[in-house]
Amino acid sequence: MKLPYELYIKTSVITVATAYGIYLLYGLATTPYQPKTPEVKVAENADTVTQQQPEQPSKPSKIDIFPRIYTTGEVHARFEQHEFRATNDFKNCRLMVIGKIESIGTAAFSKNPLVTLSIPGSIDRLNFEFENTDYDNNKVAKLNVGDPIIIAGFKAHRGPLGGIFLDDSRIMSHMLSTKKQQMLVSSDGVYDREICQK
């Protein structure tokens, strides 16, 4: 017959061995971050020593999307030349357009805010439809007829009764740096991926 303290010692040894094993396993599985130390390279036939600097984490680069802006005339010309190609080119990206506000109202059936830009030398218009949200309604309410604007919308297409329509529009004028005539955004960010190439 075993004495009670022998059972206690055996249980204690197994518990300590298991805990130590888990500690070792955890210690080997998670190694702490150790920054790279500069490497020193010595050339055999030279008296100079070169030292390599540690790598610095790179900041996200900025790109200028201002060159991607279309004028209302350029968009109209693309649709006049080849309507199907223009619709296809602009269906999966946000078309950014600079122009002059001709009217501000609501869409006929959806009652969404609608901003219309004039196209010089044409009776057609560019119509940018916004979502019917408080945020978009407040933004559109601050606009004035005759003001220049930079605006972007998805899925440019010809309307059934004429004009060119864009959905899910956004006002982009606030992003323009007037001193440098540029619109900087993060490279591979939302605007870089969404805004149509020219």
SULDASUL-V246506 format. One record per backbone hydrogen bond with DSSP energy under -1.0 kcal/mol. CO is the residue of the C=O (numbers start at 0). NH is the residue of the N-H. E is the energy in kcal/mol with one decimal. If there is no record, write none. Layout:
CO|NH|E + CO|NH|E
This chain:
2|6|-1.3 + 3|7|-1.8 + 4|8|-2.4 + 5|9|-2.5 + 6|10|-2.3 + 7|11|-2.1 + 8|12|-2.5 + 9|13|-2.1 + 10|14|-2.2 + 11|15|-2.5 + 12|16|-2.6 + 13|17|-2.4 + 14|18|-2.5 + 15|19|-2.5 + 16|20|-2.1 + 17|21|-2.3 + 18|22|-2.3 + 19|23|-2.4 + 20|24|-2.6 + 21|25|-2.9 + 22|26|-2.4 + 23|27|-2.3 + 24|28|-2.1 + 25|29|-1.9 + 38|51|-2.3 + 40|49|-2.0 + 49|40|-2.4 + 60|186|-3.5 + 62|184|-2.5 + 64|67|-1.7 + 65|68|-1.8 + 69|97|-2.4 + 70|74|-2.0 + 71|75|-2.4 + 72|76|-2.5 + 73|77|-2.1 + 74|78|-2.0 + 75|79|-2.3 + 76|80|-2.5 + 77|81|-2.1 + 81|85|-2.4 + 82|86|-2.5 + 83|87|-2.5 + 84|88|-2.9 + 85|89|-1.9 + 93|195|-2.3 + 94|152|-1.8 + 95|69|-2.7 + 96|150|-2.7 + 98|148|-2.7 + 99|117|-1.8 + 100|145|-2.4 + 102|115|-2.8 + 104|113|-2.9 + 106|110|-1.2 + 111|106|-2.8 + 112|129|-2.8 + 113|104|-2.8 + 114|127|-3.1 + 115|101|-3.3 + 115|102|-1.5 + 116|125|-2.3 + 118|121|-1.8 + 124|163|-2.9 + 125|116|-3.0 + 126|165|-2.5 + 127|114|-2.5 + 128|168|-2.1 + 130|132|-1.8 + 132|136|-3.0 + 133|137|-2.5 + 134|138|-2.0 + 135|139|-2.7 + 136|140|-2.2 + 139|142|-1.5 + 143|146|-1.7 + 146|100|-2.6 + 148|98|-2.3 + 149|171|-2.9 + 149|172|-1.1 + 150|96|-3.3 + 151|169|-2.8 + 152|94|-2.9 + 153|166|-2.8 + 156|164|-3.4 + 158|161|-1.4 + 162|158|-2.9 + 163|126|-3.5 + 164|156|-2.1 + 165|128|-3.0 + 166|153|-3.1 + 169|151|-2.7 + 171|174|-1.9 + 172|175|-1.6 + 176|180|-1.8 + 181|176|-2.9 + 182|64|-2.8 + 184|62|-2.8 + 185|188|-2.1 + 188|192|-2.2 + 189|193|-2.5 + 190|194|-2.5 + 193|93|-3.4
